[in-house]
């Protein structure tokens, strides 16, 4: 787990009119934080994001299943968490909840060599077609093996506010702000919802206070935050002002 990466929200002003939409593909109401357009009187301050000096790739998985008709499967407690010496593959306790789960969906646990401890934030559409079940870190190490997680979170609904969820460093939803399958292709229309984004916290996040609404907390190592902009922290809404012409970049 890379504790230095936390969730904030990125938004771009895109005018639109939606009469109806499929909540399975574009969840939450128009008044939810992920869908509400920025007001014309919004006040912008520079985020002061530090320029990168190197590049790398880290997969911070969002595991999402919107198949409410998948077989109802128990998700068992496993406390291996982010320990690379343990696997997350075994049942260690009670059933946290039951969720529709595709049986052939293999979700790796931890590995020591090479070291891998993915966050594996998970969201499942429940059998009622409305409730979202959430947990992390989720694992299903082999077909036929148990599905495990360490923590289950408060349920939310597709037509609710979409705030609370599995991201441990902020407490925000893992379903909100996701770029969904088919949204980011050459032929796709503009993405009309906020996009969550990870930053290197030690370089960019302000320390005290270390989070802002809609986040409900900051990460356990927030004492290392060294950002210079008080507004830049988990929960911040980042946006390009209307005066910027992105065609010039």
Secondary structure as the mmCIF struct_conf table of DSSP 4:
data_model
#
loop_
_struct_conf.conf_type_id
_struct_conf.id
_struct_conf.beg_label_comp_id
_struct_conf.beg_label_asym_id
_struct_conf.beg_label_seq_id
_struct_conf.end_label_comp_id
_struct_conf.end_label_asym_id
_struct_conf.end_label_seq_id
TURN_TY1_P TURN_TY1_P1 UNK A 3 UNK A 4
STRN STRN1 UNK A 5 UNK A 12
BEND BEND1 UNK A 19 UNK A 19
TURN_TY1_P TURN_TY1_P2 UNK A 23 UNK A 25
BEND BEND2 UNK A 26 UNK A 26
BEND BEND3 UNK A 28 UNK A 28
TURN_TY1_P TURN_TY1_P3 UNK A 30 UNK A 31
BEND BEND4 UNK A 32 UNK A 32
TURN_TY1_P TURN_TY1_P4 UNK A 33 UNK A 35
HELX_LH_PP_P HELX_LH_PP_P1 UNK A 36 UNK A 39
TURN_TY1_P TURN_TY1_P5 UNK A 40 UNK A 41
HELX_LH_PP_P HELX_LH_PP_P2 UNK A 42 UNK A 44
HELX_LH_PP_P HELX_LH_PP_P3 UNK A 49 UNK A 52
BEND BEND5 UNK A 53 UNK A 54
STRN STRN2 UNK A 62 UNK A 65
TURN_TY1_P TURN_TY1_P6 UNK A 68 UNK A 69
BEND BEND6 UNK A 70 UNK A 70
HELX_LH_PP_P HELX_LH_PP_P4 UNK A 71 UNK A 71
STRN STRN3 UNK A 72 UNK A 77
TURN_TY1_P TURN_TY1_P7 UNK A 81 UNK A 82
TURN_TY1_P TURN_TY1_P8 UNK A 84 UNK A 85
BEND BEND7 UNK A 86 UNK A 86
BEND BEND8 UNK A 88 UNK A 88
BEND BEND9 UNK A 90 UNK A 90
BEND BEND10 UNK A 93 UNK A 93
STRN STRN4 UNK A 95 UNK A 100
TURN_TY1_P TURN_TY1_P9 UNK A 103 UNK A 104
STRN STRN5 UNK A 107 UNK A 107
STRN STRN6 UNK A 111 UNK A 111
TURN_TY1_P TURN_TY1_P10 UNK A 112 UNK A 115
STRN STRN7 UNK A 116 UNK A 116
STRN STRN8 UNK A 121 UNK A 125
TURN_TY1_P TURN_TY1_P11 UNK A 127 UNK A 128
BEND BEND11 UNK A 129 UNK A 130
STRN STRN9 UNK A 131 UNK A 136
BEND BEND12 UNK A 137 UNK A 137
STRN STRN10 UNK A 139 UNK A 140
BEND BEND13 UNK A 142 UNK A 142
TURN_TY1_P TURN_TY1_P12 UNK A 143 UNK A 144
BEND BEND14 UNK A 145 UNK A 145
HELX_LH_PP_P HELX_LH_PP_P5 UNK A 146 UNK A 146
STRN STRN11 UNK A 147 UNK A 149
BEND BEND15 UNK A 150 UNK A 150
STRN STRN12 UNK A 151 UNK A 157
TURN_TY1_P TURN_TY1_P13 UNK A 158 UNK A 159
BEND BEND16 UNK A 160 UNK A 160
STRN STRN13 UNK A 164 UNK A 164
BEND BEND17 UNK A 166 UNK A 166
TURN_TY1_P TURN_TY1_P14 UNK A 168 UNK A 170
STRN STRN14 UNK A 172 UNK A 172
BEND BEND18 UNK A 174 UNK A 175
TURN_TY1_P TURN_TY1_P15 UNK A 176 UNK A 177
TURN_TY1_P TURN_TY1_P16 UNK A 181 UNK A 182
BEND BEND19 UNK A 183 UNK A 185
TURN_TY1_P TURN_TY1_P17 UNK A 186 UNK A 187
HELX_LH_PP_P HELX_LH_PP_P6 UNK A 188 UNK A 191
BEND BEND20 UNK A 193 UNK A 193
STRN STRN15 UNK A 195 UNK A 200
HELX_RH_AL_P HELX_RH_AL_P1 UNK A 201 UNK A 204
BEND BEND21 UNK A 208 UNK A 209
STRN STRN16 UNK A 211 UNK A 211
TURN_TY1_P TURN_TY1_P18 UNK A 213 UNK A 214
TURN_TY1_P TURN_TY1_P19 UNK A 220 UNK A 221
HELX_RH_3T_P HELX_RH_3T_P1 UNK A 222 UNK A 224
BEND BEND22 UNK A 228 UNK A 228
TURN_TY1_P TURN_TY1_P20 UNK A 230 UNK A 231
BEND BEND23 UNK A 233 UNK A 233
STRN STRN17 UNK A 234 UNK A 234
TURN_TY1_P TURN_TY1_P21 UNK A 235 UNK A 235
STRN STRN18 UNK A 237 UNK A 240
TURN_TY1_P TURN_TY1_P22 UNK A 242 UNK A 243
HELX_RH_3T_P HELX_RH_3T_P2 UNK A 246 UNK A 248
#
